[in-house]
Each structure stands twice: as structure tokens, then as C-alpha cells.
């Protein structure tokens, strides 16, 4: 069994301008909206319905306030994808776990304090996770800002080392875009927008070879 995963993140309402490659599973790692209004989710969902992928997985990000305020209303609006908020979905034998949280970043959505508060969320990640989907990056991978500061979450990295997913997809730090191979896990910052909010980074594909843990 082999699947092609197509990953993007941080589209901020500019999804229509993205040229998407062929694949089997579409993944969006959050910040699908610009200002976090449910009307933006409705429009995004219309676009999702036009995509040719067999499966579509979405999580929220720090811009997506409506998912934090009324997740159920947003779920109902997102009819063309599976929305994950500290949950798993099994897609053709691959277990994908999604979570929208990141370390506190101004007063945006899905913020938690570093340390015990955010660690409680990462402790929920099941050991049989094959693909991990978070909005924020782990420490040391795709987390280097334009100010040359590493802002990723150390507790998230510890969770990745514990769970050992084959792939970890995230975004949030636009200037951290890229693929970062690890010893066990491939780390993928799929931010479409650059630091100036221009949708210039192409989607990233990952060929999953069927090494499911289950």
C-alpha cells in the first residue's frame, strides 16, 4: 500500500491561488482563514469540494478563531473534509492525529503556556500515530524565525520522539518552510505563505510506503 500525501498550511484565505499536485490524501495544517470568521470556513469548504483527492484532513491554527469559539459549527460547515482537534482518523490504514495548539503567541487562537499546560495536549497523542498533524512546529525543526530565534515547542518534540510517527506536518512559522529528515520522523513545515503573507511556497508531497504501526 502506497499513498501520496499533499500537505499545505497557512493559506490565510488565499487557497484559490495554489496549484496543487496530484495525490491521494490532502492535508491542511491550520490557518486556513485570515481573520477567523465562519464565512471564511464556508468558502474554504466550497474550494475543498472541488479538489480531486480521495481524502481531506484539516486542523485549525492560531488565526482560526471560529474553530476555538464554536468548533461544532465549524465542523458542520466543513463538509468536504475531516476536521481533527485532538483526535485521530484512520485513512486507508494510516492513523493521522491532528491538534491545533501552539505555545502562547500574542492573543491568537489555540494558545497554551509552555510547560505543563501544553504538554497535557501532547500527552494525548496515541502511540500508534503514523502521521502527526499540528499547527505549530516542534523545537529545532522548521521553527527558525526571521529574527533567527527558534520558537518551536520542546514538549512537542519530546512527544514526537516518544510516539515516532513517520511524518510530522505543521506550519505556523512561515519562514520555516521546508522538509527536514530525522532519524525516524520526517518533519515538514508546509506553510504556503512566506513571512510577508505572500502565497509563494508550493505544496509538499510525501509518499507514504505503508509502514503503518498497526
C-alpha positions in Angstrom: 0.0 0.0 0.0 1.4 3.4 -1.0 -0.3 6.8 -0.7 0.7 10.2 -1.8 0.0 12.9 0.8 -0.2 16.5 -0.3 0.4 18.9 2.5 -0.2 22.7 2.8 -0.6 25.1 5.7 -1.0 28.8 6.4 -3.0 29.7 3.3 -4.8 32.6 5.1 -7.7 32.7 2.7 -5.6 32.5 -0.4 -6.1 28.9 -1.2 -7.6 29.6 -4.7 -4.1 30.8 -5.9 -2.4 27.5 -5.0 -1.5 25.0 -7.7 -2.0 21.6 -6.2 -0.2 18.4 -7.4 -2.0 15.1 -7.7 -2.2 12.8 -4.7 -4.4 10.6 -2.6 -4.7 12.5 0.8 -4.9 16.3 1.2 -3.7 17.7 4.5 -4.1 21.3 5.7 -2.1 22.1 8.9 -4.1 25.2 10.0 -4.5 28.9 9.4 -6.9 28.4 6.6 -8.6 31.7 7.4 -7.3 35.3 7.5 -9.5 36.6 10.3 -11.1 33.5 11.8 -14.7 34.0 10.6 -17.0 31.1 9.8 -17.9 32.7 6.5 -14.2 32.0 5.5 -14.6 28.4 6.5 -17.7 28.1 4.3 -15.8 29.5 1.3 -12.8 27.2 2.1 -15.1 24.3 2.2 -16.5 25.1 -1.2 -13.0 25.0 -2.6 -12.3 21.8 -0.8 -15.2 20.2 -2.6 -13.6 21.0 -5.9 -10.4 19.1 -5.1 -9.9 15.6 -6.6 -8.3 13.9 -3.5 -9.9 10.8 -2.0 -9.4 12.1 1.5 -9.0 15.6 3.0 -7.8 16.2 6.6 -7.9 19.7 8.2 -6.8 21.2 11.5 -7.2 24.8 12.8 -4.4 27.3 13.6 -3.9 30.4 15.5 -5.8 32.6 13.0 -8.8 30.3 13.0 -10.7 31.8 16.0 -14.1 30.4 14.9 -12.8 26.9 15.5 -11.9 27.7 19.1 -15.1 29.6 19.8 -17.5 27.2 18.1 -15.8 24.0 16.9 -19.1 22.2 16.2 -20.4 25.0 14.0 -17.2 24.9 12.0 -17.3 21.1 11.8 -20.8 21.4 10.3 -19.5 23.9 7.8 -16.6 21.8 6.8 -18.5 19.1 4.9 -15.7 18.2 2.5 -13.0 17.3 5.0 -12.4 15.5 8.3 -11.6 18.1 11.0 -9.3 16.9 13.8 -9.0 18.6 17.1 -7.0 16.4 19.5 -8.4 13.4 17.5 -7.3 10.6 15.2 -8.7 9.5 11.8 -7.7 6.3 10.0 -7.2 6.9 6.3 -6.7 3.7 4.2 -4.8 2.1 7.1 -2.8 5.2 8.2 -3.6 6.7 11.5 -3.5 10.5 11.4 -3.7 12.5 14.6 -4.4 16.3 14.5 -4.0 19.0 17.1 -4.3 22.8 16.6 -2.3 24.1 19.7 0.9 26.0 19.9 2.9 27.8 22.6 1.4 31.2 23.6 1.7 33.6 20.7 0.2 37.1 21.5 -3.6 36.7 21.9 -4.3 34.3 19.0 -6.4 31.2 19.0 -5.3 27.8 20.4 -2.6 29.3 22.6 -1.3 27.4 25.6 1.6 28.2 28.0 4.8 26.3 27.5 5.4 23.5 30.0 2.8 21.5 31.8 -0.2 23.2 30.2 0.7 22.4 26.6 2.3 19.1 27.5 -1.1 17.9 28.6 -2.2 18.1 24.9 0.8 16.4 23.5 0.4 13.6 26.1 -2.9 12.7 24.3 -1.1 11.7 21.1 -1.6 8.0 20.7 1.4 5.7 20.3 0.0 4.2 17.1 0.1 7.5 15.3 1.6 7.2 11.8 1.2 10.9 10.7 1.1 13.7 13.2 -0.5 17.0 12.2 0.0 20.0 14.4 -0.2 23.8 13.7 3.0 24.8 15.5 6.4 23.2 15.0 8.5 21.2 17.4 11.7 22.7 18.7 14.5 22.6 16.2 12.6 21.7 13.0 11.1 24.4 10.8 10.8 26.8 13.7 13.5 29.4 12.9 12.1 32.9 12.6 13.3 35.8 10.5 14.8 37.1 13.8 16.9 33.9 14.0 15.0 32.7 17.0 13.9 29.1 17.4 10.3 29.2 18.7 9.2 25.5 18.4 7.8 23.5 21.3 10.3 21.4 23.2 7.5 19.3 24.7 6.1 18.6 21.2 9.5 17.4 20.1 9.6 15.1 23.2 6.2 13.7 22.2 7.4 13.1 18.6 10.4 11.2 20.0 8.1 9.1 22.2 5.5 8.3 19.5 7.8 8.1 16.5 5.4 8.9 13.7 6.7 8.5 10.2 5.7 12.1 9.3 5.0 15.3 11.3 3.3 18.0 9.3 3.0 21.6 10.7 3.2 25.3 9.7 2.7 28.5 11.7 6.3 29.8 11.2 6.1 30.9 7.6 9.8 31.4 7.2 10.5 27.8 8.5 9.0 26.2 5.3 10.7 23.1 4.2 11.3 19.4 4.7 13.6 18.2 7.5 14.5 14.5 7.6 15.1 13.0 11.0 16.3 9.6 12.2 12.8 8.2 12.4 10.4 11.0 11.6 10.3 13.4 8.6 9.4 16.9 9.7 7.5 19.0 7.2 6.7 22.7 7.6 4.1 23.2 4.8 3.5 26.9 5.2 2.3 28.2 1.8 2.6 31.9 2.8 6.0 33.5 3.4 6.7 35.9 6.2 5.1 38.8 4.1 1.9 36.7 3.7 2.5 36.0 0.0 1.4 32.5 -1.1 4.7 31.6 -2.8 5.7 28.3 -1.3 4.5 25.2 -3.2 2.6 22.3 -1.6 4.8 19.5 -0.3 4.2 15.8 -1.2 5.1 12.8 0.9 5.0 9.2 -0.4 3.8 7.0 2.4 5.1 3.5 1.8 2.7 1.6 4.1 4.8 1.2 7.2 1.7 1.6 9.5 2.3 0.7 13.1 -0.9 -1.3 13.3 
